[in-house]
Amino acid sequence: MAKDHDLFFVCSLIELISRTQKRKCSEVVQELGAECLRRVYRYADVLHCEPIAKIADELIEEAQILPGEYDNISRCRFLIPTYWDIGEVYARLIQDVCGEKDKIQTLMEVYASWLSDDIQNFNSDLYFQPRDYLRECWREQRIL
């Protein structure tokens, strides 16, 4: 159960870095890489004691994540979900589809998927659908 909170922290951190640097979450995950993501996941119980923005800034510098032009926030016509809200969506999806697989590998697959692009469209209602609906979309490889 504790690692579920750690996964939530990692996913929220990815979302915050994405917004800060105006990069797609999939790009942030790719630039951070598996080794860094594993380290953050392993030590999330300690890292969460620091302000998340501080951890994000440190990772941006460490991974040299340059600013981009992706901006799904300014295009949002409705209430903007927080990075915690979106972190929770991703963490639950990863937990639900992971099974016996490695969580970080599953995280990387989810963020690189077609479903991630749809979740990031905050003008749709996909990001606040029930977790079992998102799991079934993942399994069927399409929006149901």
C-alpha positions as CSV (number, residue, x, y, z in Angstrom):
1,M,0.0,0.0,0.0
2,A,2.8,2.5,0.8
3,K,4.3,2.1,-2.6
4,D,0.9,3.1,-4.0
5,H,1.5,6.5,-2.4
6,D,5.0,6.6,-3.9
7,L,3.6,5.9,-7.4
8,F,1.1,8.7,-6.9
9,F,4.0,11.0,-5.9
10,V,6.1,10.1,-9.0
11,C,3.1,10.6,-11.3
12,S,2.3,13.9,-9.8
13,L,5.9,15.0,-10.1
14,I,5.9,14.0,-13.8
15,E,2.8,16.1,-14.3
16,L,4.3,19.1,-12.5
17,I,7.5,18.9,-14.6
18,S,5.4,18.7,-17.7
19,R,3.5,21.8,-16.9
20,T,6.6,23.7,-15.7
21,Q,8.6,22.9,-18.8
22,K,5.6,22.9,-21.2
23,R,6.5,19.4,-22.4
24,K,4.3,16.4,-22.9
25,C,4.4,13.9,-20.0
26,S,5.6,11.2,-22.4
27,E,8.6,13.5,-23.2
28,V,9.3,14.1,-19.5
29,V,9.2,10.4,-18.7
30,Q,11.6,9.7,-21.6
31,E,14.0,12.4,-20.6
32,L,14.0,11.3,-17.0
33,G,14.6,7.7,-18.0
34,A,14.0,4.5,-16.2
35,E,17.0,4.8,-13.8
36,C,16.0,8.2,-12.5
37,L,12.3,7.2,-12.2
38,R,13.3,4.1,-10.2
39,R,15.3,6.2,-7.9
40,V,12.5,8.7,-7.3
41,Y,10.1,5.9,-6.8
42,R,12.4,4.1,-4.4
43,Y,12.9,7.2,-2.3
44,A,9.5,8.9,-2.7
45,D,8.7,8.3,0.9
46,V,11.6,10.6,1.8
47,L,11.4,13.0,-1.2
48,H,7.7,13.8,-0.5
49,C,8.9,15.6,2.7
50,E,10.4,18.3,0.5
51,P,8.2,20.7,-1.5
52,I,7.3,18.9,-4.7
53,A,8.3,22.0,-6.7
54,K,11.8,21.8,-5.3
55,I,12.1,18.2,-6.3
56,A,10.7,19.0,-9.8
57,D,13.3,21.8,-10.2
58,E,16.1,19.5,-9.2
59,L,15.1,16.8,-11.6
60,I,14.6,19.4,-14.4
61,E,18.2,20.5,-13.9
62,E,19.6,17.0,-13.4
63,A,17.9,15.6,-16.6
64,Q,18.4,18.9,-18.4
65,I,14.7,19.0,-19.5
66,L,14.5,22.1,-21.7
67,P,11.3,24.1,-22.0
68,G,9.0,23.3,-24.9
69,E,5.9,24.7,-26.4
70,Y,3.3,22.1,-25.3
71,D,0.5,23.8,-23.4
72,N,-2.6,21.9,-22.6
73,I,-3.4,24.3,-19.7
74,S,-4.0,27.5,-21.5
75,R,-6.3,25.7,-24.0
76,C,-8.4,24.3,-21.2
77,R,-11.9,25.7,-21.3
78,F,-13.0,24.1,-18.0
79,L,-11.7,23.8,-14.5
80,I,-8.0,22.8,-14.7
81,P,-7.2,19.7,-12.8
82,T,-4.2,20.0,-10.4
83,Y,-1.0,18.0,-11.0
84,W,-2.1,16.0,-8.0
85,D,-5.4,15.1,-9.7
86,I,-3.7,13.9,-12.8
87,G,-1.0,12.1,-10.8
88,E,-3.8,10.2,-9.2
89,V,-5.3,9.2,-12.5
90,Y,-2.0,7.9,-13.8
91,A,-1.1,6.1,-10.6
92,R,-4.4,4.3,-10.5
93,L,-4.2,3.3,-14.2
94,I,-0.6,2.0,-13.7
95,Q,-1.7,0.0,-10.6
96,D,-4.6,-1.4,-12.5
97,V,-2.7,-2.6,-15.6
98,C,0.6,-3.5,-14.0
99,G,-0.2,-7.0,-12.7
100,E,3.1,-8.7,-12.0
101,K,5.1,-6.5,-14.3
102,D,7.6,-3.9,-13.1
103,K,5.8,-0.7,-12.0
104,I,8.3,1.7,-13.6
105,Q,8.3,-0.3,-16.9
106,T,4.5,-0.1,-16.8
107,L,4.6,3.6,-16.0
108,M,6.8,4.2,-19.0
109,E,4.5,2.2,-21.2
110,V,1.4,4.0,-20.0
111,Y,2.9,7.5,-20.5
112,A,4.1,6.5,-24.0
113,S,0.7,5.2,-25.0
114,W,-2.1,6.7,-27.0
115,L,-4.2,6.8,-23.8
116,S,-1.8,9.3,-22.2
117,D,-2.5,11.8,-25.0
118,D,-6.2,11.5,-24.4
119,I,-5.9,11.8,-20.6
120,Q,-3.9,15.0,-21.2
121,N,-6.8,16.6,-23.1
122,F,-8.4,18.5,-20.2
123,N,-11.2,19.6,-22.5
124,S,-12.5,16.0,-22.5
125,D,-14.0,14.2,-19.6
126,L,-11.6,11.2,-19.8
127,Y,-9.3,12.2,-17.0
128,F,-12.1,12.0,-14.4
129,Q,-13.7,8.8,-15.6
130,P,-13.8,5.9,-13.1
131,R,-10.6,3.9,-12.9
132,D,-12.2,0.7,-14.1
133,Y,-13.3,2.5,-17.2
134,L,-9.8,3.7,-18.0
135,R,-8.4,0.2,-17.3
136,E,-10.9,-1.2,-19.8
137,C,-10.0,1.4,-22.4
138,W,-6.3,0.4,-21.9
139,R,-7.2,-3.3,-22.3
140,E,-9.3,-2.7,-25.4
141,Q,-6.8,-0.2,-26.8
142,R,-9.5,2.3,-27.6
143,I,-11.9,4.7,-25.9
144,L,-15.1,2.8,-25.2
